[in-house]
């Protein structure tokens, strides 16, 4: 319960409890009448089970209500919600859309949101939708029988669909509205509490300030009394000191601003005599250059009785403007409150400081706006860094100053960088510019190119260093190296694949007899014939050899003849149930297999056979990497990339289905990792574990599916292979096993066009056994001559014909004679652009050699009947 019910404030919980108590009493009162009527109706209809359900639910809710003290609010609310849910479901099953089931279900979801929280409300919404969908499906499909008065709406798919949408819309709103109201109430309460706490704190601070102010006032009063006593006792000493002060001093009466006295230094610096100023106001003499300075002085002295270092400007008698620092204090002399002020001429200092500031601003502008880092180090610590260095490293100057240089450098570069630092500090030129890595504040690696010079800083040796951030250049170089490596890998795979493809084509033709004739022999041999076993062995050996040829075609990127929607979860489950997997588990009993399959996985467009072979090769390698036992994990997952992902392959942005095979085995070294997908590259004994084509087949299959591969491995810890396949929205089709009678011929005429006699003989024999009239020719030219004389029902056309015309050229000429001529295409290679061009001209499906009776039979029958291809 706690997992579904949100924590409540006491105030909200109290309101919900009160509403629940009142609601359960109302429901029990009104529900009694509803239960009686519903039960009577059910008994009259002969459906006593519904009447029993209504009565049982009512008395169960009544019992919980009477024993309310024994149950928490959430438990009682859960009982009420579940009881209403069961009653709504029963009403839907009994009456369909004409009954109150939908309304009760809406009320159930609303009450769930009110009493148990929005998450429980949406959980109940999901359960309600499931109940409505299941009930509606059963009624529309007439799995649940209804009384005639309920049939008009309850067996209509449109009515059910409309009510489901309305139910979802109304219920979602009814769940969210109380949740938003409660959330708003909570926020208001929390805001009120915060304001109350803030007011309490402010009140406490104000009280402290008042107490402090009172203490200060008392202290000031006492100080004034003491000052007065001291002044009276030291008036003579004050006068002596007053005249000896080397700065101008003035004594002004506070109440009217009349000057009472000035010292000799004032007369000397200002040019005014004592007689010219005493008894007059300074404002009348025009001494204040800036009136606001006088106002600041009066305001400060009136408020605090003093002011320190006020920068003020005065006009001398000769008109010269000087800048001064003014300090003043309010005193009582002879019972009169006066202001005693001292000024110091700082005009020259201001000029010097202004010049220095301008110089520093120019220097700072240059230093901070350069694209280079400027760093000053002393005793292997940073004492200065410009803005560029601070912004790009992420550190403040204080953080840099508190750290050793070693802690800022990449561990692999520390030794060389410190050696260069000490050589440069000692005046040795070293190797000019050099590069190393710095660790930024966030842990990011920054490549820099260094130039440094020894200097003096505060009288001590230091090193001034200029750094250029070359991280982007390094990243580009690294990416260029990766792209070159990928290009070399792709070129190598393409070259080997081209060779493998040519060999595979020839082998397919050679294997045709071994794969095809055993089917014919087995059809003619009796069940108890001793020859059945050796013929079956020949057929299976041929199929295994054909599988190796298929690996070669995959390696040549010519093996993906047919693509269809495939669910990788199905591929994994079929492999785990295969005989190959059982044999693998028996050979490695100490290896455990785990699966983590995404239940909502999208499909991929591909070949189930190729994908299963890829999965088998990767799982086999994982098992062999753990001779002493371990764990293999097979997982699937939907992945979306907003930008490309750099790994073994660069995965482009888009939506993918990921298949990952991880093991806890011996791992792969970086050198081996670069070559694992090369054909015949292996660290195992060739022939003992396979042909050496396993990982090359994986590479070719993934590329044929327009996918990408990433590999992560740590020596001694394990390896993970991540295969990314573009997702598609189509749903996989179910497989169908066909009887031979379905694709048997009806006497139609089929022309075999193939330049190899054994291929013509095999195809003719297979089709003859299926009841077709067969004509075989060895070239396109011969086929055209015969078709000019007589039309046939279907062509079986080999796409690769030696000599003159190939399959596409032949078909072009034939459709000029018979524009609607049906044909199927065949080859030892996989589908090519010329195959697709022939299909565009009107040819049907494509089949790959070697032939089997089922494959060629289905292809011929489908093309003759012009129906959808059935995959063999």
LINJO-V919753 format. One line per field, one symbol per residue. ss: DSSP state (h for helix, s for strand, l for the rest). phi: phi as a letter, one per 40 degrees, with the letter a starting at -180 (. if undefined). burial: 1 if it has 9 or more other C-alpha atoms within 8 Angstrom, else 0. A space follows every 10 residues. Layout:
ss=???
phi=???
burial=???
//
This chain:
ss=lllllllllh hhhhhhhhhh hhhhhhhhhh hhhhhhhhhh hhhhlllhhh hhhhhhhhhh hhhhhhlhhh llhhhhhhhh hhhhhhhhhh hhhhhhhhll hhhhhhhhhh hhhhhhlhhh hhhhhhhhhh hhhhhhhhhh lllllllhhh hhhhllhhhh hhhhhhhhhh hhhhhhhhhh hhhhhhhhhh hhhhhhhhhh hhhhhhhhhh hhhhhhhhhh hhhhhhhhhh hhhlhhhhhh hhhhlllsss sssllllsss sslhhhhhhh lllhhhhlll shhhhllsll hhhhhhhhhh hhhhlsssss ssssslllll ssssssssss sssllsssss ssssslhhhh hhhhhhhhhh hhhhhhhhhl llssssssll ssssslhhhh hhhlllhhhh hllshhhhsl lllhhhhhhh hhhhhlllll lllssssssl llllssssss ssssssslls sssssssssl hhhhhhhhhh hhhhhhhhhh hhhhhhhhhh hhhhhhhhhh hhhhhhhhhh hhhhllllll hhhhhhhhhh hhhhhhhhhh hhhhhlllll lllssslhhh hhhhhhllhh hhhhhhhlll ssssssllll llsssslhhh hhhhhhhhhh hhhhllllls ssssssssss slllssllls sllsssssss sssllllllh hhhlllllll llllllllll lllhhhhhhh hhhhlllsss sssslllsss ssssssssll llllllllll llllllllss ssslllhhhh hhhhhhhhhl llsssssllh hhhhhhhhhl lllsssssll llllllhhhh hhhhhhhlll llssssslll llhhhhhhhh hllllsssll llhhhhhhhh hhhhhlllll ll
phi=.ccbcccbcc cccccccccc dccccccccc cccccccccc cccccgbccc cccccccccc ccccccbccc bcdccccccc cccccccccc ccccbgcccc dccccccccc cccccbhccc ccccdcccdc cccccccccc cfcbcbcdcb cdbcbccccc cccccccccc cdcccccccc cccccccccc cccccccccc cccccccccc cccccccccc cccccccccc dccbcccccc cdccccbcbb bbcccbgccc abcccdcccc gcccccbcgb cccccgcccb ddcccccccc cccbgaabfc cbbbbcccgc cbbbbbbaac bbbggbcbbb bbbbcbdccc cccccccccc ccccccccbc cccbbbbafg bcbaaccccc cccgcccccc ccbcdcccbc dcbddccccc dcccccgccg bgcababbcc ccgccbcbbb bbbcbbbfgb cabcbbbbcb cccccccccc cccccccccc cccccccccc cccccccccc cdcccccdcc cccccccccc cccccccccc cccccccccc ccccccgbbc cbbacbcccc dccccccccc cccccccbcc ccbbbbbccb cccbcabccc cccccccccc cccccbcbgi bbbbbbacbb bcacbcacbc cccibbbbbb bbbbccgbcd ccdcbccccg cabbccgcbi cgbdcccddc cccccfbbbb bbabdgbhab bbbbbdcbcc bdcccbcbcc ccbccbgccb bcbacbcccc cccccccccc gbcbbbbbac ccccccccca cbcabbbccb bcgccccccc cccccccbdb ccabbaaccc cbcccccccc chcccbbbcc cbcccccccc cccccfbccb cb
burial=0001100000 0110011001 0001010100 1100100111 0110001101 1111101100 1101100100 1001011111 1111101111 1111111011 1101110111 1111111111 1101100110 1110110111 0000010001 1011110011 0001001101 1101110110 0100010000 0000000000 0000000000 0000000000 0000000100 1000000100 0110101111 1111001111 1110111000 1101001101 1100001111 0011001001 1000111001 1111110000 1111111111 0100001111 1111111001 0000000000 0000001100 0111111100 1111111111 0011101001 1011100111 0011001101 1011100000 0000011111 0000111111 1111010000 1111111111 1001000000 0000010000 0011011111 1001111110 1111111111 1100100000 0100110111 0110110011 1111111111 1001111110 1100100000 1101100100 1100001100 1111111001 1111111111 0110110011 1111111100 1001100011 1011111111 1111111110 0010011110 1000010000 0111111111 1111101111 1011101111 1111111100 0100000000 0011100011 1111100011 0111011101 1111111111 0111001000 0111111110 1000111101 1111100000 1111111111 1000111110 0111111111 1110111111 1111000000 00
//
